[in-house]
Amino acid sequence: MARSTYTLTFWQRIAYGLLFGIAYTLSLLPLRVLYLLSDFLYLLVFHLVGYRRKLVQRHLADSFPEKEEAERKDIEKAFYRWFCDYIVETLKLFSMSPRQMRRRLVFRGAEVVQQCIDRGQGVALYLGHYCNWEWVSSIPLWLRGNHYAGSQVYHVLESPAMDKLLLYPRHRMGPDNVAVMDVLRYIVQNRNEGRPVVMGFIADQVPFWNNIGGWLTFLNHENTPVLAGTERIARRFDLACVYIDIQRLRRGYYEAEFQLMTDCPKEQPDGAVTEEYFRRLEATIRRQPPFWLWTHNRWKRTREEFDRMVDPETGKPKF
């Protein structure tokens, strides 16, 4: 299921063809050459353009008040270097072989997911915008058999050409790409056909006002709004909840571990799985701070604004 939800117009097909040709051609370069491109991008993004540097500096200062300014500055520079690496690594995904992928991103504990599949239970994989989340689409390379539906949730882009372009590398290692609005339909369809679903959810993005499922303390920010949709889906379909803990070993090499949070989400208190996910994600980020997406405006929605919008009769924001 890698097909874009858009039907491209003539000019959009032209744009897609040009973008794909450039991306695929660049992807054929060895990573050591692409990292030279990354070094050049770093000079542009960090020094010349200063892309969202004030936002990143504010996030680091608020998240790590215990660190000296010099240490936060080092994290900031390391983040931008990695961010540029992430861009060229994602380009490489357009042509990278499964063998090279297995060498550069190694998964540990795949038996946690495999055991769920073998007993017919679906799995909700929790991950964040951390390290190279695009490479996580290689999970099917580490699982046995074809009696399950491997998939990842994605948000449809406003640009039809870019939407189709990014779907290409995201499905090359085997997973289906499921648009947010199609998640429930996809799970039900596969359950009816006897295939447990193994679905990846990037659950750390800032929710829209009407999707805020709770408030937690996260990275020293009280009242961080969180999405609870993944937990609701897991409880509804009895999906085992597994956290993917990733770390960067060195440039171009990562290691990820599947960590079972619960295989009985219905038995957990409401909100407990979401809270556990953010606790584990924070530990991952604190271990290697540069490799989270600090340019994302994670804390732009406040509890005070939310409370002003709430309808006292329904408990939901008014729009």
N, C-alpha and C positions, 0 to 999 in steps of 0.2 A: 504494500500500500504506500507507494512512494509518489503517486500521482498528485500533482498540485490540484487544489480545489478550483483554480482558475482555468478558464478557457482563454488562451492568449490571442490577442489581435495580431494582425500582420506585423505591425511595427514592434509589438512586444516580443514576437518570435524573433525578429531581427535583433533586438536588444539582447534577448536570451542567448542567441547564437554567438554574438560577439563576446558577451561576458563568459559564456562557457568555454569558448575557444581560448580566451586569455587565461582563465583559471586552470584549465586542463594543461595547457602548454607550460605554465609556470610549475604545475605540480610534478611535471616530469623531471625537473631539476633535482639533484640530490639534496637532502636536507642540509648538508653542510654548506651548500651554496645558498639555499633559502635562508639560512641563518645569517648570512651576510646581508641579505635583503632586510631581515629583521633588525640587524644592527643599524642599518640606514633609516628604517622606519622609526626606530627609537630616537634618533637625533631629531627627526621631524616632529614626532608626536610629543615627546617630552620637552625638548629644548626650544624648538622653533614655534610650534603651534601651542604647546602647553595644554593639550586636550584634557579638560575637566580637572586640572591640577588642584584648583582651590577646593573643589568638592572632595577629591581624594584626600587632601591634607586635612580637611575638616573631619571626614570619616575616621581617619587614622587617629587624630587627636582625641576624638570622642570615644573611640573604641579602646584605645590603649593609653589612658591618662597616666598610667604608672611608668610608661617608657619615656626616656629622655628624648628631646627633640631631635638630636642627632640620629638616634636609633630609628625614629619614625621616618626621618629623611632617607635613611638607607632602605627601609621597607618600601617607601614611595618609589625610589629609583628601581629597585628590584621588581616591583610590580609592573612598571612600564616596560621594562626589558622583557619580562615574561609575557605581558599582554601582546607585544609585537611578535614574540615567538608563537603565541597562540594563533595569531592570524596566519602565519606562514605554515604552521602545522595543520591548520584546517584546510589550507590550499593543498597541502600534500595529500590529504585524504581523498582528493579527486582521482588519484591513480595509485595510491599506496597498495601494496599486495597484502593479503591476509597474513602471510608469513612475517612480513616486516612489522605489521601491526601487533601481532602476538609477541614480538620481541621488544617492542617499544612500550606497550602497555600490558603489564602482566597482572592478571586477576588471581587473587588468593581466595580460598574458601568457596569455590564455585559449587561444592557439594551441598552447601546450604540451600541454594536455589534449586539444584538438581533434585534433591530429595523432595522438595515441594512439588516439582513437576511430576516426578515419578508416582506420587500418591494422588495426583490429579488436582492439586491446589494451585491456584494462581498466586502471583507474587507482585507486590507493588514495590518497586525499587526507588528509594529516596536518594536523590543526589542534589548537589548545589552547583552554582556557577563557580566551580573550583577546579584548578588545574585545567586539563583539556577535556571539557565535558563532551565535546564533539567526538572525541576518540572513544568515549564510553559506548558508542553505538556498535563497538566490536564485541560486545558481550556474547552474541550468538556463537562466536568462535570458540567459546569456552564451555558451551553446554552440549550435551549429547542428544541425538535424536531430532526428529522433526514433528513430534506429537504435541507441540506447544506453539503458542503464538507470541513470538518475541516482538516487542514494539516499544516505541517511545512517543511521548506526547509532545506536540509542537504547536506554536502559535502561528497562525497564518499571517504572512507579511502583507503589508498594503501594496507593495510592488509585485505584480504577478510574475515578472521576469526574475526578480530576486527570490521570490518564493519557490519557483521551480528550480532555480539554480542551486539553492541550499538543500533542497530535498535530495539532489543527486548524491552528494557525498554521504549524506546521513543514512542512506539505505544500502550502500555498497557492501557493508559487512553483514547484511542479512535482516535487520529489523524492519518492521513496518513503521511508517510514520503516520501517526493518528492525530488529526486536528482536534483541538480541545472540545469542539462542539460534537465530535463523533465518538468520544471515548466510551460512553455508556453503550451506544449501539455496537461498537466493536467488541466490547467485553461480552455482551449478551449473545451476539452472533457466534463468537467462538465457543462460548460455554455450551450453546445449543448443539454445536458440532463436535463437542467432546474434547476441545483443546483448552487446557488452562492457559491463561494469559500471563506473560511476564512483561510488565509494562514499567518503563522508566518515567519518573516524574521529577522535573527540576522544581523544587518546592520552596525556593528561597527568594523568589521575586516579590516585589511589592504588589499587594493585591489592590484591585479597584475597590472603591468605597463599599459597593454592594457585595463584595466577595470577602470582606474581612471576617475571618472565622474566630478571632481571638487576639489577645494581646499578651506578649511575653517579654521578659528581659533577655536581650540578646546582644552580645558584644558591648556590654556596659550601657545599652540604650533601654531604659524602661519603656514599657508600653510600645513595643515593636509590633506592628500589625502583621498577622500571619494568615496564610491560606490554610484552610482546613479541608479543602475539597478532596485531597488525596486520602486523608483519613476517612472521610465519609464514604468514598468509593470502596476503600479497603474493608470497612465494616459492612457495607451493603453486600459485597460479593465474597466476603470471608477470604480476603487476600492476605497472605503472609506479608509482613512489612519488614523490608530489608534495607539497611543503610549501606551506601557505598562510600567507604572511607578511602580517599585518594591522597597520595603524596608524590611529590616530584623527587626522583632520585638524583637526576642530573639533567642537563639540557637534552630534551628529546626523549627522555625515559621516565616512565611513571609506573607506580604500583598501586593497585586498588584491592581492597578487601571487602567481601560481602559480610555484613554483620547483621545477624537476625535480631530485630527489635521485639517482634512478637509474631507467632503464627496463629494467634487467636485474637484478632483485633476487636471482635465483638465483646470479649470478656474484659477489655480494658476500659477504664473510666473515660468518659468523653473528653477529648483533647489530650489524653496522655501520650498517644503515639506522636502527635505533632510536637508536643513539648520535648519528647525524647529525641526526635529528629533534630531539633534546633540545638539541643544540648550537645549532641554528637558533632553536628556541623561546627559549632563554636569551638569545640576541642580540636577539630581538624584545622580550622583557620588559625587558632592560636599556636599550633605546632609549627606551621609555615605560613605566616601572615601574607607574604607577597602574592600568593597565588589564588586569591579570591577576587571577584570582579568589583573592585572598589570604585570604579567609575559609575556603577549603577546607583541611582539616587534612592537607596533602600529605605530611608527614613523620611520621605517627603510627606507622608500622611501622619498626622498627629492625633492622639486620643482626644485632645480638646476640640479639634475640628470635627471629629467623628461624633462626639457627644452633642455638639450644636446641631448636627444634622438629624439626630435620631428622633423618630416619631415615638413619643411616649406610649402610644397605644400598641404599636407593632414591635417596637424595639429595633426597628431597621431604619437605615438612613432614608431621608426624604429627598427625592429627585424631581 
